Amino acid sequence: MARNGFHQSFVGIKDPLDETFSLHPEFVSKVVGALDDDDRASIIRLVAELHYADMADLLEHLEPLDRARLVENMRDNFNSDVLPELDEAVRDDVMDALGYEDFAAAVIELDSDDALDVVGKLDLMERNQILDRLPESYRKLLQHGLEFQDETAGRLMQRELAIVPDYWTVGETLDYLRTAKDLPADFYVIFVVDPRHRPIGMVELSRLVCSHRPVNMRDIVNLGMEAISTDMDREDVANLFRKRDLVSQPVVDLSGRLVGQITIDDVVDVIDEEAEEDILKLAGLKDTNLYDAVLETVRSRFSWLAFNLFTAVLASIVIGWFQPAIEKIVALAVLMPIVASMGGNAGTQTLTAAVRSLATKELDRSNAPRILGKEVLAGVVNGLLFAFCASLIAWIWFQDVGLGVIIGAAMVVNLIAAGLFGIAIPLILDRINIDPAAASSVFLTTITDVVGFFTFLALAAAFLL
């Protein structure tokens, strides 16, 4: 069965992928059935032609016992490319099923950047067990990579490169590429270096094959190259690739020598992981894992929920100040959540846009005043529009014009505060080197709740009692 150039030949078996290239539930059920029947021939027939990314999805869909049984059945033909695609908890299960010896053998088959990613996420004991089983040269390569700080270009780069000296000709380069044994499995450019092994530029493969053999490599080299330092943050690397539409760029050490390359496939993973990380932080989660045990999930979320409880108490204290007013006018208790909820939602919209813009470097100190003014103005306009709606609702509901005016005024004030602090909080946190995604939401929610409750109840106490 062919679809968009992707072919699967499963005789008598439903295509494992649906229209979105996700695993079909019926296919997963067939695999589980074959595992329950201990039918090795059917298991291999079902999964042998799966793409390694789909194999990773299948392993993540299975229960731990079925996962171990599938790995055992595929031990002799296990595709090492599956490992970098797996969730960390699932990868640990796969390592337990394979054993250290076979897991290390799979790591050896990976590109250096993928191998470093896999080994770097193991705990110290497991990491040492795997490293001890690797050939000395490969072990030293990975140990050198582990010396770089996490989430830097040094941890992201691939060590396998296509490198030629600047005095070679196109013909010499082509002959070298045909016979070299240590080239990357896939590459897009040839890096040209000087005698000190410093990159002077790169030549795209398309330009190389279209040039005549006698032409010198230095004459066709692309000098518009952005060398990346090993200590550059991977978010900055991703932003560079995004802004310059790059495919592959060299990585240099502190002395300027070429030590690796970063390619677009790794940058796509970084963008995905950083976006996921920011989304989780906005929800007060440091990390989330569908495959963690219940106790681990509770532990990862408890501290932030406890802090949220503290901030909720602050909002309740503000409400307590106006308890006599609420007791006299019950409608205040009914309408209070509207003001706080509108402020919270409006603030979250602004906050999300601000955190995203800070991450992509679109928002900085140079344009912050203009953006801040725009958000405040947007808060005024939205506040006036929704103030009219809320006033109308309050007037119709409780037949009280004054109550409608007060909730409208409180709505305007709270939406202005939401726009102001939705931008200001991330900027302030970023200025003092605190991750805005991690801490902004709880502060913003507290402010919009306190401002909303205080404004609404104070106006009510002043003008209705």
Buried (B, 14 or more C-beta within 10 A) or exposed (E): EEEEEEEBEBEEBEBBBEEEBEBBEEBBEBBBEBBEEEBBEBBBBBBEBBBBEBBBBBBBBBEEEBBBBBBBBBEEEBBBBBBBBBBEBBBBBBBBBBEBEBBBBBBBEBBBBBBBBBBBBBEEEBBEBBBEBBEEEBBEBBBEBBEBEEBBBBBBBBBBBBBBBBEBBBEBBBEBBEEEEEBBEEBBBBBBBBEEBBBBBBBBEEBBEEBEEEBBBBEBBEEEBEEBBBEBEBBBBBBBBEEEEBEBBBBBBEEBEBBBBBBBEBBEBBBEBBEEBBBBBBEBBEEEEEBBEEEEBEEBBEEBEEBBEEBBEEBEEBBEEBEEBBEEBEBBEEBBEBBBBBBBEBBBBBBBBBBBBBBBEEBEEEEBEEBBEEBBEBBBEBBEEBBBEBBEBBBEEBEBEBBBBBBBBBBBBBBBBBBBBBBBBBBBBBEEEEBBBBBBBBBBBBBBBBBBBBBBBBBBBEEBE
